[in-house]
Amino acid sequence: MEDEQNESPSLPGWVEDYFAEQRAYWTALRDGGALTPDQERESIRRAVRGLVGDNEAQS
């Protein structure tokens, strides 16, 4: 039986690179003590709100 995920297309390399950079960035902030878990959640929430707001403005 084949894994269904193998049939789906991969993300472009530049997207995978961007996601890896973002994971490393947030991990460094969190694990380095620069942000508490609550501060990290709020920062991500603000960033996502900005992305959603940008997309709604373009519609």
PDB file as gemmi writes it, atoms N, CA and C in Angstrom:
CRYST1    1.000    1.000    1.000  90.00  90.00  90.00 P 1                      
ATOM      1  N   MET A   1       0.848  -1.186   0.000  1.00  0.00           N  
ATOM      2  CA  MET A   1       0.000   0.000   0.000  1.00  0.00           C  
ATOM      3  C   MET A   1       0.892   1.247   0.000  1.00  0.00           C  
ATOM      4  N   GLU A   2       0.643   2.131  -0.935  1.00  0.00           N  
ATOM      5  CA  GLU A   2       1.458   3.337  -1.054  1.00  0.00           C  
ATOM      6  C   GLU A   2       0.963   4.427  -0.117  1.00  0.00           C  
ATOM      7  N   ASP A   3       1.899   5.233   0.352  1.00  0.00           N  
ATOM      8  CA  ASP A   3       1.562   6.375   1.194  1.00  0.00           C  
ATOM      9  C   ASP A   3       0.987   7.475   0.308  1.00  0.00           C  
ATOM     10  N   GLU A   4      -0.204   7.958   0.634  1.00  0.00           N  
ATOM     11  CA  GLU A   4      -0.865   8.980  -0.192  1.00  0.00           C  
ATOM     12  C   GLU A   4      -0.057  10.262  -0.276  1.00  0.00           C  
ATOM     13  N   GLN A   5       0.706  10.579   0.760  1.00  0.00           N  
ATOM     14  CA  GLN A   5       1.473  11.821   0.749  1.00  0.00           C  
ATOM     15  C   GLN A   5       2.574  11.796  -0.300  1.00  0.00           C  
ATOM     16  N   ASN A   6       3.032  10.630  -0.687  1.00  0.00           N  
ATOM     17  CA  ASN A   6       4.052  10.539  -1.732  1.00  0.00           C  
ATOM     18  C   ASN A   6       3.505  10.969  -3.085  1.00  0.00           C  
ATOM     19  N   GLU A   7       2.194  10.937  -3.249  1.00  0.00           N  
ATOM     20  CA  GLU A   7       1.578  11.311  -4.517  1.00  0.00           C  
ATOM     21  C   GLU A   7       1.361  12.822  -4.638  1.00  0.00           C  
ATOM     22  N   SER A   8       1.383  13.533  -3.526  1.00  0.00           N  
ATOM     23  CA  SER A   8       1.151  14.973  -3.587  1.00  0.00           C  
ATOM     24  C   SER A   8       2.441  15.685  -3.989  1.00  0.00           C  
ATOM     25  N   PRO A   9       2.299  16.823  -4.661  1.00  0.00           N  
ATOM     26  CA  PRO A   9       3.495  17.550  -5.100  1.00  0.00           C  
ATOM     27  C   PRO A   9       4.252  18.133  -3.907  1.00  0.00           C  
ATOM     28  N   SER A  10       5.542  18.235  -4.046  1.00  0.00           N  
ATOM     29  CA  SER A  10       6.379  18.829  -3.016  1.00  0.00           C  
ATOM     30  C   SER A  10       6.307  20.343  -3.110  1.00  0.00           C  
ATOM     31  N   LEU A  11       6.608  20.987  -2.005  1.00  0.00           N  
ATOM     32  CA  LEU A  11       6.714  22.444  -2.030  1.00  0.00           C  
ATOM     33  C   LEU A  11       7.993  22.821  -2.765  1.00  0.00           C  
ATOM     34  N   PRO A  12       8.002  23.985  -3.401  1.00  0.00           N  
ATOM     35  CA  PRO A  12       9.239  24.438  -4.046  1.00  0.00           C  
ATOM     36  C   PRO A  12      10.362  24.564  -3.011  1.00  0.00           C  
ATOM     37  N   GLY A  13      11.575  24.391  -3.457  1.00  0.00           N  
ATOM     38  CA  GLY A  13      12.724  24.459  -2.560  1.00  0.00           C  
ATOM     39  C   GLY A  13      12.809  25.752  -1.781  1.00  0.00           C  
ATOM     40  N   TRP A  14      12.486  26.868  -2.429  1.00  0.00           N  
ATOM     41  CA  TRP A  14      12.591  28.156  -1.740  1.00  0.00           C  
ATOM     42  C   TRP A  14      11.578  28.251  -0.602  1.00  0.00           C  
ATOM     43  N   VAL A  15      10.425  27.602  -0.742  1.00  0.00           N  
ATOM     44  CA  VAL A  15       9.425  27.609   0.328  1.00  0.00           C  
ATOM     45  C   VAL A  15       9.926  26.771   1.499  1.00  0.00           C  
ATOM     46  N   GLU A  16      10.468  25.598   1.204  1.00  0.00           N  
ATOM     47  CA  GLU A  16      11.031  24.749   2.259  1.00  0.00           C  
ATOM     48  C   GLU A  16      12.152  25.488   2.988  1.00  0.00           C  
ATOM     49  N   ASP A  17      12.997  26.207   2.240  1.00  0.00           N  
ATOM     50  CA  ASP A  17      14.083  26.980   2.849  1.00  0.00           C  
ATOM     51  C   ASP A  17      13.534  28.065   3.766  1.00  0.00           C  
ATOM     52  N   TYR A  18      12.499  28.767   3.307  1.00  0.00           N  
ATOM     53  CA  TYR A  18      11.888  29.824   4.112  1.00  0.00           C  
ATOM     54  C   TYR A  18      11.315  29.248   5.409  1.00  0.00           C  
ATOM     55  N   PHE A  19      10.586  28.138   5.301  1.00  0.00           N  
ATOM     56  CA  PHE A  19      10.017  27.514   6.497  1.00  0.00           C  
ATOM     57  C   PHE A  19      11.119  27.085   7.464  1.00  0.00           C  
ATOM     58  N   ALA A  20      12.209  26.548   6.946  1.00  0.00           N  
ATOM     59  CA  ALA A  20      13.327  26.132   7.798  1.00  0.00           C  
ATOM     60  C   ALA A  20      13.932  27.336   8.516  1.00  0.00           C  
ATOM     61  N   GLU A  21      14.078  28.455   7.795  1.00  0.00           N  
ATOM     62  CA  GLU A  21      14.600  29.677   8.412  1.00  0.00           C  
ATOM     63  C   GLU A  21      13.673  30.171   9.516  1.00  0.00           C  
ATOM     64  N   GLN A  22      12.377  30.144   9.257  1.00  0.00           N  
ATOM     65  CA  GLN A  22      11.414  30.593  10.259  1.00  0.00           C  
ATOM     66  C   GLN A  22      11.440  29.695  11.497  1.00  0.00           C  
ATOM     67  N   ARG A  23      11.520  28.387  11.295  1.00  0.00           N  
ATOM     68  CA  ARG A  23      11.606  27.468  12.435  1.00  0.00           C  
ATOM     69  C   ARG A  23      12.857  27.757  13.251  1.00  0.00           C  
ATOM     70  N   ALA A  24      13.982  27.961  12.583  1.00  0.00           N  
ATOM     71  CA  ALA A  24      15.238  28.243  13.281  1.00  0.00           C  
ATOM     72  C   ALA A  24      15.151  29.562  14.046  1.00  0.00           C  
ATOM     73  N   TYR A  25      14.555  30.571  13.437  1.00  0.00           N  
ATOM     74  CA  TYR A  25      14.407  31.886  14.073  1.00  0.00           C  
ATOM     75  C   TYR A  25      13.593  31.789  15.358  1.00  0.00           C  
ATOM     76  N   TRP A  26      12.402  31.193  15.259  1.00  0.00           N  
ATOM     77  CA  TRP A  26      11.531  31.114  16.437  1.00  0.00           C  
ATOM     78  C   TRP A  26      12.114  30.187  17.495  1.00  0.00           C  
ATOM     79  N   THR A  27      12.798  29.140  17.088  1.00  0.00           N  
ATOM     80  CA  THR A  27      13.432  28.238  18.048  1.00  0.00           C  
ATOM     81  C   THR A  27      14.537  28.963  18.798  1.00  0.00           C  
ATOM     82  N   ALA A  28      15.342  29.746  18.085  1.00  0.00           N  
ATOM     83  CA  ALA A  28      16.421  30.489  18.736  1.00  0.00           C  
ATOM     84  C   ALA A  28      15.866  31.489  19.743  1.00  0.00           C  
ATOM     85  N   LEU A  29      14.809  32.191  19.381  1.00  0.00           N  
ATOM     86  CA  LEU A  29      14.213  33.148  20.315  1.00  0.00           C  
ATOM     87  C   LEU A  29      13.647  32.446  21.540  1.00  0.00           C  
ATOM     88  N   ARG A  30      12.933  31.368  21.310  1.00  0.00           N  
ATOM     89  CA  ARG A  30      12.289  30.650  22.409  1.00  0.00           C  
ATOM     90  C   ARG A  30      13.324  29.965  23.296  1.00  0.00           C  
ATOM     91  N   ASP A  31      14.207  29.184  22.694  1.00  0.00           N  
ATOM     92  CA  ASP A  31      15.170  28.409  23.475  1.00  0.00           C  
ATOM     93  C   ASP A  31      16.271  29.275  24.068  1.00  0.00           C  
ATOM     94  N   GLY A  32      16.524  30.415  23.457  1.00  0.00           N  
ATOM     95  CA  GLY A  32      17.541  31.321  23.977  1.00  0.00           C  
ATOM     96  C   GLY A  32      17.039  32.188  25.115  1.00  0.00           C  
ATOM     97  N   GLY A  33      15.756  32.101  25.418  1.00  0.00           N  
ATOM     98  CA  GLY A  33      15.189  32.862  26.520  1.00  0.00           C  
ATOM     99  C   GLY A  33      14.795  34.280  26.155  1.00  0.00           C  
ATOM    100  N   ALA A  34      14.892  34.635  24.873  1.00  0.00           N  
ATOM    101  CA  ALA A  34      14.519  35.985  24.462  1.00  0.00           C  
ATOM    102  C   ALA A  34      13.014  36.198  24.544  1.00  0.00           C  
ATOM    103  N   LEU A  35      12.257  35.124  24.388  1.00  0.00           N  
ATOM    104  CA  LEU A  35      10.795  35.193  24.469  1.00  0.00           C  
ATOM    105  C   LEU A  35      10.279  34.122  25.412  1.00  0.00           C  
ATOM    106  N   THR A  36       9.265  34.466  26.159  1.00  0.00           N  
ATOM    107  CA  THR A  36       8.549  33.452  26.921  1.00  0.00           C  
ATOM    108  C   THR A  36       7.577  32.777  25.957  1.00  0.00           C  
ATOM    109  N   PRO A  37       7.051  31.618  26.312  1.00  0.00           N  
ATOM    110  CA  PRO A  37       6.056  30.990  25.425  1.00  0.00           C  
ATOM    111  C   PRO A  37       4.866  31.906  25.132  1.00  0.00           C  
ATOM    112  N   ASP A  38       4.415  32.672  26.128  1.00  0.00           N  
ATOM    113  CA  ASP A  38       3.299  33.599  25.895  1.00  0.00           C  
ATOM    114  C   ASP A  38       3.687  34.699  24.909  1.00  0.00           C  
ATOM    115  N   GLN A  39       4.893  35.235  25.037  1.00  0.00           N  
ATOM    116  CA  GLN A  39       5.353  36.271  24.112  1.00  0.00           C  
ATOM    117  C   GLN A  39       5.494  35.710  22.696  1.00  0.00           C  
ATOM    118  N   GLU A  40       5.966  34.474  22.599  1.00  0.00           N  
ATOM    119  CA  GLU A  40       6.095  33.849  21.284  1.00  0.00           C  
ATOM    120  C   GLU A  40       4.729  33.702  20.623  1.00  0.00           C  
ATOM    121  N   ARG A  41       3.745  33.216  21.368  1.00  0.00           N  
ATOM    122  CA  ARG A  41       2.392  33.067  20.813  1.00  0.00           C  
ATOM    123  C   ARG A  41       1.840  34.410  20.351  1.00  0.00           C  
ATOM    124  N   GLU A  42       2.035  35.450  21.157  1.00  0.00           N  
ATOM    125  CA  GLU A  42       1.516  36.768  20.784  1.00  0.00           C  
ATOM    126  C   GLU A  42       2.227  37.305  19.539  1.00  0.00           C  
ATOM    127  N   SER A  43       3.524  37.095  19.433  1.00  0.00           N  
ATOM    128  CA  SER A  43       4.268  37.546  18.251  1.00  0.00           C  
ATOM    129  C   SER A  43       3.785  36.840  16.993  1.00  0.00           C  
ATOM    130  N   ILE A  44       3.571  35.539  17.095  1.00  0.00           N  
ATOM    131  CA  ILE A  44       3.072  34.779  15.946  1.00  0.00           C  
ATOM    132  C   ILE A  44       1.664  35.231  15.600  1.00  0.00           C  
ATOM    133  N   ARG A  45       0.844  35.450  16.618  1.00  0.00           N  
ATOM    134  CA  ARG A  45      -0.538  35.912  16.389  1.00  0.00           C  
ATOM    135  C   ARG A  45      -0.538  37.246  15.632  1.00  0.00           C  
ATOM    136  N   ARG A  46       0.325  38.181  16.040  1.00  0.00           N  
ATOM    137  CA  ARG A  46       0.406  39.480  15.356  1.00  0.00           C  
ATOM    138  C   ARG A  46       0.862  39.306  13.912  1.00  0.00           C  
ATOM    139  N   ALA A  47       1.842  38.428  13.690  1.00  0.00           N  
ATOM    140  CA  ALA A  47       2.341  38.203  12.330  1.00  0.00           C  
ATOM    141  C   ALA A  47       1.255  37.614  11.443  1.00  0.00           C  
ATOM    142  N   VAL A  48       0.501  36.667  11.977  1.00  0.00           N  
ATOM    143  CA  VAL A  48      -0.571  36.048  11.193  1.00  0.00           C  
ATOM    144  C   VAL A  48      -1.668  37.059  10.911  1.00  0.00           C  
ATOM    145  N   ARG A  49      -2.013  37.873  11.893  1.00  0.00           N  
ATOM    146  CA  ARG A  49      -3.020  38.918  11.662  1.00  0.00           C  
ATOM    147  C   ARG A  49      -2.574  39.840  10.543  1.00  0.00           C  
ATOM    148  N   GLY A  50      -1.305  40.174  10.498  1.00  0.00           N  
ATOM    149  CA  GLY A  50      -0.782  41.026   9.434  1.00  0.00           C  
ATOM    150  C   GLY A  50      -0.912  40.367   8.073  1.00  0.00           C  
ATOM    151  N   LEU A  51      -0.641  39.069   8.017  1.00  0.00           N  
ATOM    152  CA  LEU A  51      -0.773  38.351   6.748  1.00  0.00           C  
ATOM    153  C   LEU A  51      -2.222  38.293   6.306  1.00  0.00           C  
ATOM    154  N   VAL A  52      -3.117  38.016   7.229  1.00  0.00           N  
ATOM    155  CA  VAL A  52      -4.542  37.943   6.895  1.00  0.00           C  
ATOM    156  C   VAL A  52      -5.027  39.316   6.459  1.00  0.00           C  
ATOM    157  N   GLY A  53      -4.621  40.359   7.162  1.00  0.00           N  
ATOM    158  CA  GLY A  53      -5.021  41.712   6.802  1.00  0.00           C  
ATOM    159  C   GLY A  53      -4.535  42.092   5.419  1.00  0.00           C  
ATOM    160  N   ASP A  54      -3.286  41.705   5.080  1.00  0.00           N  
ATOM    161  CA  ASP A  54      -2.744  41.993   3.754  1.00  0.00           C  
ATOM    162  C   ASP A  54      -3.549  41.288   2.673  1.00  0.00           C  
ATOM    163  N   ASN A  55      -3.907  40.039   2.911  1.00  0.00           N  
ATOM    164  CA  ASN A  55      -4.665  39.273   1.915  1.00  0.00           C  
ATOM    165  C   ASN A  55      -6.066  39.827   1.744  1.00  0.00           C  
ATOM    166  N   GLU A  56      -6.705  40.255   2.822  1.00  0.00           N  
ATOM    167  CA  GLU A  56      -8.052  40.812   2.720  1.00  0.00           C  
ATOM    168  C   GLU A  56      -8.039  42.135   1.970  1.00  0.00           C  
ATOM    169  N   ALA A  57      -6.972  42.913   2.146  1.00  0.00           N  
ATOM    170  CA  ALA A  57      -6.875  44.200   1.464  1.00  0.00           C  
ATOM    171  C   ALA A  57      -6.732  44.014  -0.046  1.00  0.00           C  
ATOM    172  N   GLN A  58      -6.128  42.890  -0.467  1.00  0.00           N  
ATOM    173  CA  GLN A  58      -5.922  42.633  -1.890  1.00  0.00           C  
ATOM    174  C   GLN A  58      -7.173  42.102  -2.566  1.00  0.00           C  
ATOM    175  N   SER A  59      -8.121  41.571  -1.790  1.00  0.00           N  
ATOM    176  CA  SER A  59      -9.339  40.967  -2.369  1.00  0.00           C  
ATOM    177  C   SER A  59     -10.240  42.004  -2.976  1.00  0.00           C  
TER     178      SER A  59                                                      
END                                                                             
